[in-house]
Amino acid sequence: MVSAGVPHRPSDRPAASSETVRSRMSRQRNKDTAPEVQVRKILHARGARFRTDVKLESDLRTRADLAWRGLRLAVFIDGCFWHGCPEHATRPASNAEWWAEKLDANVARDRRTDALLADRGWTVRRYWEHEDPERVADDILATLRRLRRCTGRADRSHTPR
């Protein structure tokens, strides 16, 4: 996905370095990834209700993996490769310059998104795909409790106190 206002130009993409690479990249998911689904199942089992794949603001292309609109909480579960995890991110050797630019732009877009959403009153939480889903769910639930105490809002989605 490209940043808001920048047109998507497939001609700017280099050709896949092999059929294997092309096939692997075509199967990459941008929603309902295994780490997202694991966290969602845990949250749901604990009574939390939420929206998934949510467009947060009408003028932004950004979509949160999970959101609580009433509390203005946006959760992103980022893939290590695509979002530049400091522990696990790797860079492809083929088309290295193009990939470096692409992946650096993803990280920069994430930072811009975080700042824009915070300026608009959203609490943004980001987690890496390799993080323990139980710990991620614990942190999200703690954030929900804190937001409810601070705002005095109950949000329409139920979450245990």
C-alpha positions in Angstrom: 0.0 0.0 0.0 1.3 3.5 -0.8 0.9 6.6 1.3 -2.1 8.9 0.8 -1.8 11.1 -2.3 0.8 9.0 -4.0 -0.5 7.1 -7.0 0.2 3.4 -7.3 2.3 2.8 -10.4 2.9 -0.9 -11.0 5.5 0.0 -13.7 7.7 1.2 -10.9 8.0 -2.3 -9.5 10.8 -4.5 -10.7 9.9 -7.9 -12.1 10.1 -10.7 -9.6 13.5 -12.3 -9.5 12.0 -15.8 -10.0 8.6 -17.5 -10.3 9.0 -18.7 -6.7 9.4 -15.2 -5.5 6.4 -14.0 -7.6 4.2 -16.8 -6.3 5.2 -16.2 -2.6 4.7 -12.4 -2.8 1.3 -12.8 -4.5 0.1 -14.8 -1.5 1.0 -12.1 1.1 -2.1 -11.1 3.1 -2.8 -7.6 4.2 -5.6 -8.5 6.6 -6.6 -11.6 8.6 -3.0 -12.7 9.1 -2.3 -15.6 11.5 -1.0 -13.2 14.2 -4.0 -11.0 13.9 -6.4 -13.9 14.1 -4.7 -15.3 17.1 -4.9 -12.0 19.0 -8.6 -11.6 18.0 -9.5 -15.1 19.2 -7.9 -14.4 22.6 -9.6 -11.0 22.9 -13.0 -12.4 21.9 -12.6 -15.3 24.4 -12.0 -12.7 27.1 -15.2 -10.8 26.1 -13.7 -8.0 24.1 -15.7 -6.9 21.0 -14.1 -4.8 18.3 -14.1 -3.9 14.6 -11.6 -5.4 12.2 -9.9 -3.9 9.1 -11.2 -0.5 10.0 -10.8 2.7 8.0 -10.2 5.1 10.8 -10.6 8.5 9.1 -12.4 9.2 5.9 -9.5 11.2 4.4 -6.8 8.6 5.3 -6.1 5.4 3.5 -4.9 3.8 6.7 -6.9 0.8 8.0 -6.4 -0.5 11.5 -6.3 -4.3 12.2 -8.5 -3.8 15.2 -10.3 -0.7 16.4 -12.6 0.6 19.1 -14.1 3.7 17.5 -15.8 5.1 20.6 -12.6 5.0 22.6 -10.5 6.0 19.6 -8.1 3.0 20.0 -6.4 1.7 16.8 -4.3 -1.5 16.9 -1.9 -2.6 14.3 -0.2 -6.0 14.2 2.8 -5.4 11.9 4.6 -8.0 9.9 8.4 -8.0 10.6 9.4 -7.9 7.0 7.0 -5.3 5.7 7.3 -2.9 8.7 11.0 -3.1 9.6 11.1 -5.1 12.8 14.5 -4.3 14.5 14.8 -8.0 15.5 13.7 -9.9 12.4 13.5 -7.7 9.4 15.5 -8.8 6.4 16.2 -7.2 3.1 16.0 -9.1 -0.2 19.3 -9.3 -2.1 17.6 -9.1 -5.5 16.5 -5.6 -6.5 18.1 -4.4 -3.2 17.8 -0.7 -4.0 14.1 -0.9 -4.9 13.4 -3.0 -1.8 15.3 -0.7 0.5 13.3 2.3 -0.7 10.0 0.4 -0.5 10.6 -1.0 3.0 12.0 2.3 4.3 8.9 4.1 2.9 6.7 1.6 4.8 8.4 2.4 8.1 8.1 6.2 7.4 4.5 5.9 6.5 3.8 4.0 9.8 5.4 6.8 11.7 3.4 9.5 9.8 0.2 7.5 10.4 0.9 7.2 14.1 1.5 11.0 14.3 -1.6 11.9 12.3 -3.9 9.6 14.3 -2.5 10.9 17.6 -3.1 14.5 16.4 -6.7 13.5 15.8 -7.2 12.0 19.2 -6.5 8.3 18.5 -4.5 6.1 20.8 -2.3 3.9 18.5 -0.9 0.6 19.6 1.5 -1.3 17.4 2.7 -4.9 17.9 5.0 -7.1 16.0 3.8 -10.4 14.5 6.3 -12.3 16.5 5.1 -11.0 19.9 3.3 -13.4 22.2 -0.5 -13.1 21.4 -1.5 -13.6 25.0 0.8 -10.7 26.0 -0.5 -8.5 23.2 -4.1 -9.2 24.2 -3.2 -8.4 27.9 -1.8 -5.1 26.8 -4.7 -4.2 24.6 -7.2 -5.0 27.4 -5.1 -2.9 29.8 -5.2 0.0 27.3 -9.0 -0.4 27.0 -9.4 -0.2 30.8 -7.2 2.9 31.0 -9.0 4.6 28.2 -12.4 3.9 29.8 -11.2 5.3 33.1 -9.7 8.4 31.5 -12.6 9.2 29.1 -15.5 8.0 31.3 -16.8 6.4 28.1 -18.0 2.8 28.0 -17.8 2.4 24.2 -20.5 0.2 22.7 -18.3 -2.8 22.5 -18.1 -4.9 25.6 -14.8 -5.6 27.3 -14.5 -7.1 30.8 -13.3 -4.7 33.4 
